[in-house]
Amino acid sequence: MRRVHEILEDINNDRYIFVQYNKGQIVGLNFHQGLGHIDYNYFTPSEAISKIYKALENEQECSEIAQRVLIDQSIKLYLDLFHN
């Protein structure tokens, strides 16, 4: 069995993170603020967040823990660039 999609609950940042995989590699990311309900409209990857993640990932090797840090950094950078 292989992982294709994953929904992460990020309690510290009050958001759900949607992760799309291909052959074990993250190929798409998106998120929405607010826990309590999952809005599946965000299941489609955000091109901007996914590109930010890929750029950060190319800079270093990624363990599963490092992937989670890069996901958080990608979302933070996206918010800083496009929502402030």
Rosetta blueprint (number, residue, H / E / L):
1 M L
2 R L
3 R L
4 V L
5 H E
6 E E
7 I E
8 L E
9 E E
10 D E
11 I L
12 N L
13 N L
14 D L
15 R E
16 Y E
17 I E
18 F E
19 V E
20 Q E
21 Y E
22 N E
23 K L
24 G L
25 Q E
26 I E
27 V E
28 G E
29 L E
30 N E
31 F E
32 H E
33 Q E
34 G L
35 L L
36 G L
37 H L
38 I L
39 D L
40 Y H
41 N H
42 Y H
43 F H
44 T L
45 P L
46 S E
47 E H
48 A H
49 I H
50 S H
51 K H
52 I H
53 Y H
54 K H
55 A H
56 L H
57 E H
58 N H
59 E L
60 Q L
61 E L
62 C L
63 S L
64 E H
65 I H
66 A H
67 Q H
68 R H
69 V H
70 L H
71 I H
72 D H
73 Q H
74 S H
75 I H
76 K H
77 L H
78 Y H
79 L H
80 D H
81 L H
82 F H
83 H L
84 N L
